[in-house]
């Protein structure tokens, strides 16, 4: 699967609503939104089969390979797995 260089080109721009007494309906998105992965952020403890540190590491590497520039990684104080994973990211070049 090939990711689009500019995903915003996939869709046509919508026609803004004409509501003179309102500000936001007439606003349009003029640039591509930032894409951010939050899969590794927190909530791992709510999964039936939570990821261990090595699985999180491989998932992180996959997100980087996919081209994500911003990745929220964990909530280190939630437990040893997230703390160790975050520490690994900080100390690995």
For each residue, the residues with C-beta under 8 A, 3 or more apart:
1:
2:
3: 7 66 67
4: 7 9 10
5:
6: 9 32
7: 3 4 10 32 35
8: 11 29 31 32 33
9: 4 6
10: 4 7
11: 8
12:
13: 28
14: 28
15:
16: 25 26 27 28
17: 22 25 26
18: 26
19: 22 25 26
20:
21:
22: 17 19 25 26
23: 26 27
24: 27
25: 16 17 19 22
26: 16 17 18 19 22 23
27: 16 23 24
28: 13 14 16
29: 8 33
30:
31: 8
32: 6 7 8
33: 8 29
34: 69 70
35: 7 68 69 70
36: 68 70 71 72
37: 40 63 68 70 71 72
38: 41 72
39: 59 63
40: 37 44 56 59 60 63 71 72 73 74 85
41: 38 72 73 74 75
42: 45 74 75 78 82
43: 46 47
44: 40 47 50 51 56 74 78 81 82
45: 42 50 78 79
46: 43
47: 43 44 50 51
48:
49:
50: 44 45 47 81
51: 44 47 55 56 59 81
52: 55 56 81
53: 56 57 81 84 85 88
54: 57 58
55: 51 52 58 59
56: 40 44 51 52 53 59 60 74 81 85
57: 53 54 60 61 85 88
58: 54 55 61 62
59: 39 40 51 55 56 62 63
60: 40 56 57 63 64 71 73 89
61: 57 58 64 65
62: 58 59 65 66
63: 37 39 40 59 60 66 68 71
64: 60 61 67 68 71
65: 61 62
66: 3 62 63
67: 3 64
68: 35 36 37 63 64 71
69: 34 35
70: 34 35 36 37
71: 36 37 40 60 63 64 68
72: 36 37 38 40 41
73: 40 41 60 85 86 89
74: 40 41 42 44 56 78 82 83 85 86
75: 41 42 78 82
76: 82 83 86 87
77: 82 83
78: 42 44 45 74 75 82
79: 45 82 83
80: 83 84
81: 44 50 51 52 53 56 84 85
82: 42 44 74 75 76 77 78 79 85 86
83: 74 76 77 79 80 86 87
84: 53 80 81 87 88
85: 40 53 56 57 73 74 81 82 88 89
86: 73 74 76 82 83 89 90
87: 76 83 84 90 91
88: 53 57 84 85 91 92
89: 60 73 85 86 92
90: 86 87
91: 87 88
92: 88 89
93:
